[in-house]
Every structure is written in C-alpha cells, then in structure tokens.
Amino acid sequence: MAAEQHPVPVVRQLRLVVEAADHEAAVAFYRDALGLTEEAAFTGDGDARVVILDAGRATLEIANPAQKRMIDEVEVGRQVAPRIRVAFEVDDTRATTARLVAAGASEIAPPTRTPWQSLNSRLDAPADLQITVFEELGAPQERAGTRHDGDV
C-alpha cells in the first residue's frame, strides 16, 4: 500500500491586519503619503470600516532575538523595535522618509546605509506601527553574500 499523498498547502496572499483608532489618518498616511494602492474598502454596522491596500510582494521574515537586536543597532543605533515592525521597499528612501515625516510619521533614525547595501530609515507611523523604509542599493549580485533581510 502506497503512502498517502497530502497536497502541499499553498498560500496565495499575506494580509497584515492593523487596527487604527484614527482610521482616516492611517489610510491617508499609507495610501496617499506612502503610495499603497487601494484595492477595496468596506463598511459595516456600528461604523465598522476597513480599507485594503496593496503593498506589492509580501514576505514573512522570522528573526531570532539576536537578529532583531542587530538590525536595530544597524538602523537606529539602539534597541527600539517592538516585536513586529513593518518594512516597505521603495525607490528613494530619502524622499519617501521626508514625505512620510511631512504626513505625520516621527523619524526614529534617518536614512542609514546598511552593511548589506540598502538604505534604511526607521519611523513611528500611524496605527502605532514602527516601520522601516528601505531602498536596495546596487545590483543583486553586488549584494550577494551580504544580504541579511533585516527589514521586518
């Protein structure tokens, strides 16, 4: 009798759901200032509202405590991140950081070049999220062997 074959689960989407007390401000920040595309919006009873924003490709980065501490040291120079931090790859870290600060984020650390050849800034953003905005510098082959993915 052959071993029973089980289908491999397929994940089609990673969706990060964030509660925001100031829904309008959070939507304006992430959609209008950061530039995420609105896919859908729904309302329900009791003033229930949700907006689904497309953030491009998603990954789940699982770091041990030593990795989290190392990324904080590289990006900020001290331990500041909570258990969950959200990172967004952008084309221009400096311009995006300035735009997000103007839209209400607080800069924790300015754009900083990392050992793995990215330019990362750290911000406190609406919906009580700490975010990293990062730009990959150089071609992937130039970063080979130095990538640490310290972005989430």
Secondary structure, DSSP 8 states (H G I E B T S, - for coil): --------------------SSHHHHHIIIIIIS--EEEEEEEEGGGEEEEEEE-SS-------HHHHHHHHHHHTSS----S--EEEE-S-HHHHHHHHHHTT-EEEEEEEE-TTSEEEEEEEETTTEEEEEEEE-S-HHHHTTT---TT-
